[in-house]
Amino acid sequence: MKSHGSLADRRIVVGVTGSIAATKAAEVVSQLVQRGAQVHVVMTRAATQFVGPLTFQTLARTRVMVDPFDLENVIDPTHVSLTDEAELVLIAPATANVLAKIAHGMADDMLTSLVLAIQCPLVIAPAMNDRMWSNKAVQANVARVRELGAEIIEPEKGFLACGTYAVGRLAEPARIVAEVEKRLAHRGLRG
Ligand SMILES: Cc1cc2nc3c(=O)[nH]c(=O)nc-3n(C[C@H](O)[C@H](O)[C@H](O)COP(=O)(O)O)c2cc1C
């Protein structure tokens, strides 16, 4: 059945990592699906501590992938075949840990393995404590990830889970979805 909406039939992979802001990723996935996108969600093991895969599987109506060694994931779709079709990969929220792994080309889980096989734009929305965000190592990793071609949706100033009001909060879902729409509008439709 043909979808309708600003993202009708656009193929998007959403990576979710182990941040308290993983709860907001459910809203992002829901908004993408409501705009007609075909969404596949890949979670890190840590992300599943914050939100159950069932939530994303229900919202996206596609199988959530966590473990690359899961027997089901070794057939199809795999971490590589997901990237054959993807028109955009969004990681929201992205932890300091996953930024570091992407900056250094590491591939020790489903999400980071998939990132190395990407042929489409990569958009990353970090979320973390303000002192983590301003840490020089994190900022160096952000700069490196940008050099590698990813777009960073900067975290916002707001109340953080640790109780401070500072920069580090995941960008609002509406802003993230608008960035995805903008990115895909520039690329036009893939056959
Ligand atoms: C309650 C709690 C909240 C956390 N929130 C964040 C966060 O917002 N950002 C972040 O970078 N790490 C956060 N962490 C730490 C990550 O979960 C940890 O570094 C983990 O290894 C990340 O794994 P992943 O990058 O594979 O998802 C949090 C940890 C806990 C226990």
The ligand as an SDF file (V2000), in Angstrom:
LIG
                    3D

 31 33  0  0  0  0  0  0  0  0999 V2000
   20.4470    6.3660   34.0230 C   0  0  0  0  0  0  0  0  0  0  0  0
   21.5170    6.5270   32.9830 C   0  0  0  0  0  0  0  0  0  0  0  0
   21.4020    7.5280   32.0310 C   0  0  0  0  0  0  0  0  0  0  0  0
   22.3790    7.7060   31.0560 C   0  0  0  0  0  0  0  0  0  0  0  0
   22.2160    8.7080   30.1540 N   0  0  0  0  0  0  0  0  0  0  0  0
   23.1970    8.9210   29.2480 C   0  0  0  0  0  0  0  0  0  0  0  0
   23.0670    9.9790   28.3110 C   0  0  0  0  0  0  0  0  0  0  0  0
   22.0780   10.7160   28.2780 O   0  0  0  0  0  0  0  0  0  0  0  0
   24.0730   10.1560   27.4300 N   0  0  0  0  0  0  0  0  0  0  0  0
   25.1910    9.3680   27.4020 C   0  0  0  0  0  0  0  0  0  0  0  0
   26.0790    9.6270   26.5910 O   0  0  0  0  0  0  0  0  0  0  0  0
   25.3230    8.3330   28.2780 N   0  0  0  0  0  0  0  0  0  0  0  0
   24.3590    8.0900   29.1730 C   0  0  0  0  0  0  0  0  0  0  0  0
   24.4800    7.0500   30.0550 N   0  0  0  0  0  0  0  0  0  0  0  0
   25.6530    6.1640   29.9570 C   0  0  0  0  0  0  0  0  0  0  0  0
   25.4630    5.1440   28.8410 C   0  0  0  0  0  0  0  0  0  0  0  0
   24.2690    4.3980   29.0280 O   0  0  0  0  0  0  0  0  0  0  0  0
   26.6800    4.1880   28.7800 C   0  0  0  0  0  0  0  0  0  0  0  0
   27.8290    4.9280   28.3830 O   0  0  0  0  0  0  0  0  0  0  0  0
   26.4500    3.0330   27.8500 C   0  0  0  0  0  0  0  0  0  0  0  0
   27.6020    2.2090   27.8460 O   0  0  0  0  0  0  0  0  0  0  0  0
   26.1520    3.5060   26.4350 C   0  0  0  0  0  0  0  0  0  0  0  0
   26.0190    2.3910   25.5820 O   0  0  0  0  0  0  0  0  0  0  0  0
   25.6370    2.5970   24.0520 P   0  0  0  0  0  0  0  0  0  0  0  0
   26.4240    3.7520   23.5310 O   0  0  0  0  0  0  0  0  0  0  0  0
   26.0720    1.2960   23.4270 O   0  0  0  0  0  0  0  0  0  0  0  0
   24.1750    2.7690   23.9790 O   0  0  0  0  0  0  0  0  0  0  0  0
   23.5020    6.8400   31.0150 C   0  0  0  0  0  0  0  0  0  0  0  0
   23.5930    5.8020   31.9480 C   0  0  0  0  0  0  0  0  0  0  0  0
   22.6200    5.6370   32.9140 C   0  0  0  0  0  0  0  0  0  0  0  0
   22.7490    4.5070   33.9020 C   0  0  0  0  0  0  0  0  0  0  0  0
  1  2  1  0
  2  3  1  0
  2 30  2  0
  3  4  2  0
  4  5  1  0
  4 28  1  0
  5  6  2  0
  6  7  1  0
  6 13  1  0
  7  8  2  0
  7  9  1  0
  9 10  1  0
 10 11  2  0
 10 12  1  0
 12 13  2  0
 13 14  1  0
 14 15  1  0
 14 28  1  0
 15 16  1  0
 16 17  1  0
 16 18  1  0
 18 19  1  0
 18 20  1  0
 20 21  1  0
 20 22  1  0
 22 23  1  0
 23 24  1  0
 24 25  2  0
 24 26  1  0
 24 27  1  0
 28 29  2  0
 29 30  1  0
 30 31  1  0
M  END
$$$$
